[in-house]
Amino acid sequence: MDIAATLDQITALSIDDRINLVQAIWDSIAAEQAHPDLTQDQQQELDRRITAYDANPTQVMTWEEIKASIKGQP
């Protein structure tokens, strides 16, 4: 497959057609349920986070709090 030629064909489509194409591609990926295997460290971290949440589900941060913490704001 010539990706450059395919991209040229795609960019020639209308915006609506490109949006429909992206949705169709995304749906095809989701249908395959392609999930990368987690490393042992990643699985342990997910398990730790789930356990912490289950122990105290009210101790969470809002999206605004998360953004503020990333920006270093109080």
N, CA, C and O atoms as a GROMACS GRO file, in nm:
protein
  296
    1MET      N    1   0.085  -0.118   0.000
    1MET     CA    2   0.000   0.000   0.000
    1MET      C    3   0.088   0.124   0.000
    1MET      O    4   0.182   0.135   0.079
    2ASP      N    5   0.058   0.214  -0.088
    2ASP     CA    6   0.129   0.342  -0.095
    2ASP      C    7   0.055   0.442  -0.007
    2ASP      O    8  -0.046   0.499  -0.048
    3ILE      N    9   0.106   0.463   0.113
    3ILE     CA   10   0.040   0.550   0.210
    3ILE      C   11   0.026   0.692   0.158
    3ILE      O   12  -0.078   0.756   0.177
    4ALA      N   13   0.128   0.743   0.091
    4ALA     CA   14   0.122   0.882   0.040
    4ALA      C   15   0.011   0.896  -0.063
    4ALA      O   16  -0.062   0.995  -0.062
    5ALA      N   17  -0.002   0.799  -0.152
    5ALA     CA   18  -0.108   0.805  -0.254
    5ALA      C   19  -0.244   0.792  -0.189
    5ALA      O   20  -0.339   0.860  -0.227
    6THR      N   21  -0.254   0.704  -0.092
    6THR     CA   22  -0.381   0.687  -0.021
    6THR      C   23  -0.418   0.815   0.052
    6THR      O   24  -0.534   0.855   0.050
    7LEU      N   25  -0.321   0.877   0.115
    7LEU     CA   26  -0.348   1.003   0.186
    7LEU      C   27  -0.391   1.112   0.089
    7LEU      O   28  -0.479   1.192   0.121
    8ASP      N   29  -0.332   1.116  -0.029
    8ASP     CA   30  -0.375   1.213  -0.130
    8ASP      C   31  -0.521   1.191  -0.168
    8ASP      O   32  -0.597   1.286  -0.184
    9GLN      N   33  -0.559   1.065  -0.182
    9GLN     CA   34  -0.698   1.033  -0.215
    9GLN      C   35  -0.791   1.073  -0.101
    9GLN      O   36  -0.901   1.124  -0.123
   10ILE      N   37  -0.747   1.048   0.020
   10ILE     CA   38  -0.829   1.081   0.137
   10ILE      C   39  -0.848   1.232   0.149
   10ILE      O   40  -0.960   1.279   0.173
   11THR      N   41  -0.741   1.308   0.132
   11THR     CA   42  -0.753   1.454   0.146
   11THR      C   43  -0.836   1.516   0.035
   11THR      O   44  -0.883   1.629   0.048
   12ALA      N   45  -0.856   1.442  -0.074
   12ALA     CA   46  -0.942   1.492  -0.182
   12ALA      C   47  -1.091   1.475  -0.147
   12ALA      O   48  -1.177   1.534  -0.212
   13LEU      N   49  -1.120   1.395  -0.046
   13LEU     CA   50  -1.260   1.374  -0.006
   13LEU      C   51  -1.313   1.497   0.067
   13LEU      O   52  -1.237   1.580   0.116
   14SER      N   53  -1.445   1.508   0.073
   14SER     CA   54  -1.506   1.616   0.151
   14SER      C   55  -1.480   1.590   0.300
   14SER      O   56  -1.447   1.479   0.339
   15ILE      N   57  -1.497   1.693   0.379
   15ILE     CA   58  -1.478   1.678   0.523
   15ILE      C   59  -1.573   1.573   0.580
   15ILE      O   60  -1.533   1.490   0.661
   16ASP      N   61  -1.699   1.576   0.537
   16ASP     CA   62  -1.795   1.476   0.585
   16ASP      C   63  -1.751   1.335   0.551
   16ASP      O   64  -1.761   1.244   0.633
   17ASP      N   65  -1.702   1.316   0.428
   17ASP     CA   66  -1.656   1.183   0.388
   17ASP      C   67  -1.533   1.141   0.468
   17ASP      O   68  -1.519   1.024   0.504
   18ARG      N   69  -1.443   1.235   0.495
   18ARG     CA   70  -1.325   1.201   0.576
   18ARG      C   71  -1.364   1.165   0.718
   18ARG      O   72  -1.307   1.072   0.777
   19ILE      N   73  -1.460   1.237   0.774
   19ILE     CA   74  -1.507   1.204   0.909
   19ILE      C   75  -1.569   1.064   0.908
   19ILE      O   76  -1.543   0.984   0.999
   20ASN      N   77  -1.649   1.034   0.807
   20ASN     CA   78  -1.709   0.900   0.797
   20ASN      C   79  -1.601   0.793   0.783
   20ASN      O   80  -1.613   0.685   0.839
   21LEU      N   81  -1.496   0.823   0.708
   21LEU     CA   82  -1.387   0.728   0.689
   21LEU      C   83  -1.314   0.703   0.822
   21LEU      O   84  -1.285   0.589   0.857
   22VAL      N   85  -1.285   0.810   0.894
   22VAL     CA   86  -1.219   0.795   1.024
   22VAL      C   87  -1.304   0.711   1.118
   22VAL      O   88  -1.253   0.623   1.188
   23GLN      N   89  -1.433   0.736   1.119
   23GLN     CA   90  -1.523   0.659   1.205
   23GLN      C   91  -1.522   0.511   1.166
   23GLN      O   92  -1.520   0.424   1.252
   24ALA      N   93  -1.524   0.485   1.035
   24ALA     CA   94  -1.521   0.347   0.988
   24ALA      C   95  -1.390   0.278   1.026
   24ALA      O   96  -1.391   0.162   1.066
   25ILE      N   97  -1.279   0.350   1.014
   25ILE     CA   98  -1.151   0.293   1.054
   25ILE      C   99  -1.150   0.265   1.204
   25ILE      O  100  -1.107   0.158   1.248
   26TRP      N  101  -1.196   0.362   1.282
   26TRP     CA  102  -1.200   0.344   1.428
   26TRP      C  103  -1.288   0.224   1.464
   26TRP      O  104  -1.251   0.144   1.550
   27ASP      N  105  -1.404   0.213   1.401
   27ASP     CA  106  -1.494   0.100   1.429
   27ASP      C  107  -1.428  -0.032   1.395
   27ASP      O  108  -1.446  -0.131   1.466
   28SER      N  109  -1.350  -0.036   1.286
   28SER     CA  110  -1.284  -0.161   1.249
   28SER      C  111  -1.176  -0.199   1.350
   28SER      O  112  -1.156  -0.317   1.378
   29ILE      N  113  -1.109  -0.099   1.406
   29ILE     CA  114  -1.009  -0.127   1.509
   29ILE      C  115  -1.077  -0.177   1.636
   29ILE      O  116  -1.033  -0.274   1.696
   30ALA      N  117  -1.185  -0.110   1.675
   30ALA     CA  118  -1.257  -0.151   1.795
   30ALA      C  119  -1.315  -0.291   1.780
   30ALA      O  120  -1.320  -0.367   1.877
   31ALA      N  121  -1.359  -0.325   1.660
   31ALA     CA  122  -1.418  -0.457   1.637
   31ALA      C  123  -1.314  -0.568   1.657
   31ALA      O  124  -1.348  -0.678   1.698
   32GLU      N  125  -1.191  -0.537   1.628
   32GLU     CA  126  -1.085  -0.636   1.648
   32GLU      C  127  -1.043  -0.645   1.794
   32GLU      O  128  -0.974  -0.739   1.834
   33GLN      N  129  -1.086  -0.549   1.872
   33GLN     CA  130  -1.052  -0.542   2.014
   33GLN      C  131  -0.903  -0.563   2.035
   33GLN      O  132  -0.859  -0.641   2.120
   34ALA      N  133  -0.828  -0.490   1.956
   34ALA     CA  134  -0.682  -0.499   1.965
   34ALA      C  135  -0.634  -0.423   2.088
   34ALA      O  136  -0.635  -0.300   2.091
   35HIS      N  137  -0.592  -0.496   2.186
   35HIS     CA  138  -0.540  -0.437   2.308
   35HIS      C  139  -0.398  -0.488   2.327
   35HIS      O  140  -0.374  -0.609   2.326
   36PRO      N  141  -0.304  -0.398   2.345
   36PRO     CA  142  -0.167  -0.446   2.367
   36PRO      C  143  -0.156  -0.518   2.501
   36PRO      O  144  -0.226  -0.485   2.597
   37ASP      N  145  -0.069  -0.615   2.506
   37ASP     CA  146  -0.046  -0.684   2.631
   37ASP      C  147   0.022  -0.589   2.729
   37ASP      O  148   0.110  -0.512   2.692
   38LEU      N  149  -0.021  -0.594   2.853
   38LEU     CA  150   0.040  -0.512   2.956
   38LEU      C  151   0.164  -0.581   3.010
   38LEU      O  152   0.172  -0.704   3.015
   39THR      N  153   0.261  -0.501   3.049
   39THR     CA  154   0.376  -0.559   3.118
   39THR      C  155   0.330  -0.594   3.260
   39THR      O  156   0.224  -0.550   3.305
   40GLN      N  157   0.410  -0.671   3.329
   40GLN     CA  158   0.376  -0.707   3.467
   40GLN      C  159   0.369  -0.581   3.554
   40GLN      O  160   0.282  -0.570   3.639
   41ASP      N  161   0.462  -0.488   3.533
   41ASP     CA  162   0.461  -0.362   3.609
   41ASP      C  163   0.334  -0.281   3.583
   41ASP      O  164   0.275  -0.225   3.676
   42GLN      N  165   0.292  -0.275   3.457
   42GLN     CA  166   0.169  -0.202   3.423
   42GLN      C  167   0.048  -0.266   3.489
   42GLN      O  168  -0.037  -0.196   3.544
   43GLN      N  169   0.039  -0.400   3.485
   43GLN     CA  170  -0.074  -0.470   3.546
   43GLN      C  171  -0.075  -0.448   3.698
   43GLN      O  172  -0.181  -0.428   3.757
   44GLN      N  173   0.043  -0.451   3.759
   44GLN     CA  174   0.051  -0.429   3.904
   44GLN      C  175   0.006  -0.287   3.939
   44GLN      O  176  -0.062  -0.266   4.039
   45GLU      N  177   0.045  -0.189   3.857
   45GLU     CA  178   0.004  -0.051   3.883
   45GLU      C  179  -0.147  -0.035   3.868
   45GLU      O  180  -0.210   0.032   3.950
   46LEU      N  181  -0.204  -0.095   3.765
   46LEU     CA  182  -0.350  -0.089   3.749
   46LEU      C  183  -0.420  -0.155   3.867
   46LEU      O  184  -0.518  -0.102   3.919
   47ASP      N  185  -0.370  -0.269   3.909
   47ASP     CA  186  -0.428  -0.338   4.024
   47ASP      C  187  -0.419  -0.252   4.150
   47ASP      O  188  -0.514  -0.246   4.229
   48ARG      N  189  -0.304  -0.185   4.169
   48ARG     CA  190  -0.287  -0.098   4.285
   48ARG      C  191  -0.388   0.016   4.283
   48ARG      O  192  -0.448   0.049   4.385
   49ARG      N  193  -0.406   0.076   4.165
   49ARG     CA  194  -0.499   0.188   4.153
   49ARG      C  195  -0.644   0.144   4.176
   49ARG      O  196  -0.721   0.216   4.240
   50ILE      N  197  -0.679   0.029   4.125
   50ILE     CA  198  -0.816  -0.022   4.146
   50ILE      C  199  -0.839  -0.050   4.293
   50ILE      O  200  -0.944  -0.017   4.347
   51THR      N  201  -0.741  -0.109   4.359
   51THR     CA  202  -0.752  -0.138   4.502
   51THR      C  203  -0.766  -0.009   4.582
   51THR      O  204  -0.848  -0.001   4.673
   52ALA      N  205  -0.687   0.092   4.548
   52ALA     CA  206  -0.694   0.221   4.617
   52ALA      C  207  -0.830   0.286   4.596
   52ALA      O  208  -0.888   0.342   4.689
   53TYR      N  209  -0.881   0.280   4.475
   53TYR     CA  210  -1.013   0.337   4.448
   53TYR      C  211  -1.122   0.262   4.522
   53TYR      O  212  -1.210   0.324   4.582
   54ASP      N  213  -1.116   0.129   4.519
   54ASP     CA  214  -1.217   0.049   4.590
   54ASP      C  215  -1.217   0.077   4.739
   54ASP      O  216  -1.322   0.074   4.803
   55ALA      N  217  -1.099   0.105   4.796
   55ALA     CA  218  -1.088   0.134   4.938
   55ALA      C  219  -1.146   0.270   4.974
   55ALA      O  220  -1.196   0.289   5.085
   56ASN      N  221  -1.140   0.366   4.881
   56ASN     CA  222  -1.191   0.500   4.909
   56ASN      C  223  -1.234   0.568   4.780
   56ASN      O  224  -1.162   0.651   4.726
   57PRO      N  225  -1.352   0.531   4.729
   57PRO     CA  226  -1.396   0.584   4.600
   57PRO      C  227  -1.427   0.733   4.598
   57PRO      O  228  -1.442   0.792   4.491
   58THR      N  229  -1.437   0.795   4.715
   58THR     CA  230  -1.466   0.939   4.718
   58THR      C  231  -1.338   1.023   4.712
   58THR      O  232  -1.345   1.145   4.694
   59GLN      N  233  -1.223   0.960   4.728
   59GLN     CA  234  -1.097   1.033   4.726
   59GLN      C  235  -1.044   1.037   4.583
   59GLN      O  236  -0.952   0.965   4.546
   60VAL      N  237  -1.106   1.124   4.504
   60VAL     CA  238  -1.069   1.140   4.364
   60VAL      C  239  -1.049   1.289   4.336
   60VAL      O  240  -1.088   1.374   4.415
   61MET      N  241  -0.989   1.317   4.221
   61MET     CA  242  -0.969   1.456   4.180
   61MET      C  243  -1.057   1.484   4.059
   61MET      O  244  -1.077   1.398   3.973
   62THR      N  245  -1.109   1.606   4.053
   62THR     CA  246  -1.183   1.648   3.935
   62THR      C  247  -1.084   1.676   3.823
   62THR      O  248  -0.964   1.690   3.847
   63TRP      N  249  -1.136   1.684   3.700
   63TRP     CA  250  -1.051   1.716   3.586
   63TRP      C  251  -0.986   1.853   3.605
   63TRP      O  252  -0.869   1.872   3.570
   64GLU      N  253  -1.060   1.948   3.660
   64GLU     CA  254  -1.006   2.082   3.685
   64GLU      C  255  -0.891   2.075   3.786
   64GLU      O  256  -0.791   2.144   3.768
   65GLU      N  257  -0.904   1.994   3.889
   65GLU     CA  258  -0.798   1.980   3.988
   65GLU      C  259  -0.673   1.916   3.926
   65GLU      O  260  -0.560   1.954   3.957
   66ILE      N  261  -0.695   1.820   3.840
   66ILE     CA  262  -0.582   1.753   3.774
   66ILE      C  263  -0.507   1.852   3.685
   66ILE      O  264  -0.385   1.860   3.689
   67LYS      N  265  -0.582   1.929   3.605
   67LYS     CA  266  -0.518   2.027   3.518
   67LYS      C  267  -0.441   2.130   3.600
   67LYS      O  268  -0.330   2.168   3.564
   68ALA      N  269  -0.500   2.175   3.710
   68ALA     CA  270  -0.432   2.274   3.795
   68ALA      C  271  -0.304   2.216   3.854
   68ALA      O  272  -0.203   2.286   3.863
   69SER      N  273  -0.307   2.089   3.895
   69SER     CA  274  -0.188   2.029   3.953
   69SER      C  275  -0.076   2.014   3.850
   69SER      O  276   0.042   2.026   3.883
   70ILE      N  277  -0.113   1.987   3.726
   70ILE     CA  278  -0.014   1.975   3.619
   70ILE      C  279   0.050   2.112   3.592
   70ILE      O  280   0.170   2.121   3.565
   71LYS      N  281  -0.030   2.215   3.598
   71LYS     CA  282   0.020   2.351   3.573
   71LYS      C  283   0.089   2.410   3.694
   71LYS      O  284   0.142   2.521   3.687
   72GLY      N  285   0.088   2.337   3.808
   72GLY     CA  286   0.154   2.385   3.928
   72GLY      C  287   0.077   2.490   4.002
   72GLY      O  288   0.134   2.569   4.077
   73GLN      N  289  -0.054   2.492   3.981
   73GLN     CA  290  -0.139   2.590   4.049
   73GLN      C  291  -0.197   2.525   4.174
   73GLN      O  292  -0.224   2.405   4.176
   74PRO      N  293  -0.216   2.604   4.278
   74PRO     CA  294  -0.276   2.550   4.403
   74PRO      C  295  -0.421   2.512   4.386
   74PRO      O  296  -0.484   2.465   4.482
   0.00000   0.00000   0.00000
